[in-house]
Amino acid sequence: MALDRTLIGMLTPSSNTVLEPYMGAILHDLLPEVTAHFQRFTVKEITLGEKAMAQFTNSSLVEAACILNDAHMDVIAWAGTAAGWRGFEIDQRLCAEITEATGAPATTSVLALNEILDRTEVRSLGLVTPYISEVQQQIIANYDAAGHTVTTERHMGEKDNFSFAEFDEATITRLIREVAADKPEAIIVLCTNFRGAPLVEQLERETGIPIYDSVSATVWKALQITGIDTARIQAWGRLFGDLR
C-alpha cells in the first residue's frame, strides 16, 4: 500500500541556515505524515540595489519550484520575505506562475503573514528584522499602505543574508521586548533566516501580544492548504491553535 503522506516544498535562499532546522522542529510531531523538502537558489545580500533585487526574479523561483516538484509536492511555498520590500503583489503573481508551471498550490511567507494580519484585523503593528534601514523603511511603507501601520520597529542594520542567522536568540528576544513595550496589536518577525520562531511561545505569554514569525507563518499556511489541522502543532505560539 502507498503511504498516506503530505509533502511540503520550500523554496529557500541559498545562504539561509535557520529555515530548514526550524521547520523540521515545528513539524517534528507530524512525522512521517508531513515532511518538508527544500530547493535552494542564490540569495546572498539584502539591499535595494539592482544586483540584490535581481536575485528574486520570478523566473529563478519558478525554475527552482519545477525542480522541487520532481518530488511531487502537495504545496510549494516561497519561504522568503523579499516581497516585504519589493511589493506584496509580486508574491501574488509568483504563486500563480508556480501553480501554472507545477500544478501545485503555492504560497509565500509574506502572503501568509499578510493573511494572518488581515484575519486578525491588526491595525498597529510591531516589526522586527535584521535588515538595513533602507529596506526596513520600504517594508514599513508597504505595510502602512496595506492598512497595518507599523507603530514601532527594530532592525539590526545587516545586509549579508548569511549573517542574519548569526544573531542569537538573546538579541532577538531583546528586540521583540523593546517593540512589545510600545503595545502594538501584533508583532511580526520578518525574515526566514532570523531566530524568532522558538521565542514566540514564551514571549507571547510574557507580553500578551501575538507574535507572528516568518518561518512559523509559512508552515501554518502550507498546512492549511494541504488540509492538516494546524492545532496539532504545539509550543510554537498561538497562531497554530487560534487561526485554524
N, C-alpha and C positions, 0 to 999 in steps of 0.2 A: 504494500500500500504506500502511496505517496504521503510524505509528511505534510501536515497542515501547518504552514508557517507563513509569516509576513516578513517581507524583505524591504527594508527602508534604505534607499540610496541617498547619500550625502555628497554633494559637490563641495570640495574642501580646498581652501587656499594652501598652496604648496608649503608655505612656511609656518603653518598652524600646527602647534603641538598640544593644544588643550582640547580641541573638539573631539577627537576620537576617543581618548580615555574617559572623558566626562560623559559622552553619550553612552559608552559601554557601561559605565557605572549606573547611569539613570535607568538603562534598560535591563540591568542585571537580573532583576526578579522576573522578567518576562522571557528569559532564555529557556529553551531554544525556540520558543514560539515566535518571538520577534527578534530580528537581528538587524544591525546597522552595517552598511557597506559603503566604502569611500572611494572616490576618484579625485585625485588632486590635479590642479592646474596652476600655472605660475602666478603667484602674488608675493611680492617682496616689500613694497613700500606703499604707504597710505598718505597721499598728499592730493592737492587739487591740480597738480601739474599734468601736462598732456601725457607723458610716459606712464605715470602712475594710473591715470584714469583709463588708459588703453588696456590695462591688464584685465578689465572687466567687460570686454566686448561680449555681446550675446553669442556670437559665433563660437568663441572659445568655450563658453559654458555649455552650449548645446552639443558641441563636439565631445566634451567630457561626459555629458549626460548619455550620449549614444554609446560610448564605451562602457559606462557603468551599466547600462541597460542590457548588455550582453548577458548579464546575470539575472535578467527578468525581474526587475524591481516592481514592487507594488505601488511605490510612490518615490518620486525623486525630489529632493529639496536642495536648493542652493543655500548652504549653511554659511552664509556670509552677509555682511551688513552694508555693502557698498551703496545700496540704494538709499541708505540713510543720508548720504551727502550727494549722490548722483541724481536722486529723484525717485519717488515711490513708483511712478508709472513705468519705470524701466523694468522693475521686477514683475509687474503685471504682464508686460509684453514677453518677458523671458519665459514665464510659466507657460504661456500659450505656445511659444516656439518649442519648448521642451516636450510638451504633450504632443504637438504635431509630429515631432521627429521620432518620438519613442513610443507613443501610445500610453504612457504612464501619466497619471495625475501629478501635478507639480506644485510646489510651494517654495517659500524662501523665509529666512529668518526675519527679515523686515516685515513682510506681509503678515507673518504670524504675530509679531509684536503689535502691528497696527490693528489687526483684528481684535486682539485682547484689549487694547486701549479703547477701541470703538465699542465693544460689547460691555465694558465696564464703565463707559462714559467718563473717562478721565479727561479733565479739563486743565488741571495744574500738574505738570509732570516734572519729576526729577530725572536727570540724565547723568550717567557715569560712563566714561570711556577712557581709553588710553591715548586718544588722538591728539594731534596738534590743534592749535586754536582755530586756524582757518577751516579745518574740517569740522571741528565742533560747532562753529558758528553756522556753517551750512546745514548741518543736521538740525540745529535749533530752528533755523528759518523754515525748514521743511515741516517740522512738527508744529510749529506755530501756525503755518498755513493750513495744516490739516485739522486745526482746532484743538490740539493738545499742547497748550502753551507751556514751554519749558520755563519754569519759575526759579529753578535752582539747578546748578550743574557743577561737576568736577571733571577734569581731564588731566592726563599725565604729560601731554606735550611730546609724545613719541611718534615717530613716523615709520620706523622699521617694524614690519609686521611680526617678524620672529621675536623681537624684544617685548612685545605685548605680554607674552607668556612668562616673561622673567619677573614681572611684578607679583609679589607674594600675596597670600590671602590676607595678611595683616594690613597691607597697604590698601587693598580693595575694600576691606571692612571699614577702614578709616574714611575712605571716600564716601561710601554709602551712608555711614553715620552722619557725616557732615551734611550731605544732601537731605537726609531724613530730618535733621534738626530744623529745616525750613518748612516742614509739614506739607510736602506735595501730596496729591491724592494717590500717586503711584510713582515708583522709581523703575527705570529701565537701565540695565547694564548692557550697553550696545557694543558688542564685539565678541565673536566666537572664539577668539584666542586670548580671552581675559578670564581670570579665575573667579568668576562670580557665582556660578551655579551652586557649589556646595555651601555657600554662605547664606543662601536665601532663607532657608527654614528658620535658622536661629535669629537672623536679623528681622524677619517679619514678626516673630514673637516679641522681640525686644522693642521694635519701633511701632508696631501696629499698622505699618504701611505695606501694601502689596508691592513686591519686588519681582520684576519680570526680567529674567536673564535670557540672553540671545540663544544660547545653546539649549536651555530648557524649553524655550518657546518653540524652537524648531522641532524638537522631539514631540512636544504636545500637539502641534498641528499635524505632523506626519501620522501620529497615532489616530487622531480624529479622522483623517482622510481614509485610513485603512480600516476604520471601524473598531479599533481597540479601545476599551474603556480606559480613559486616562487616569481615573481614580485608582487604578491598580498600581500607579507609581506613588510610592510613599517616601516621605522625608526629603522631598526636593522642592517644597514650597506649596502654597495654597492653590496655585494655578491649576495643578492637575486634578484636584478634587472639586474646586469651585466652578470651573468652566468645562463641563463635560459635554 
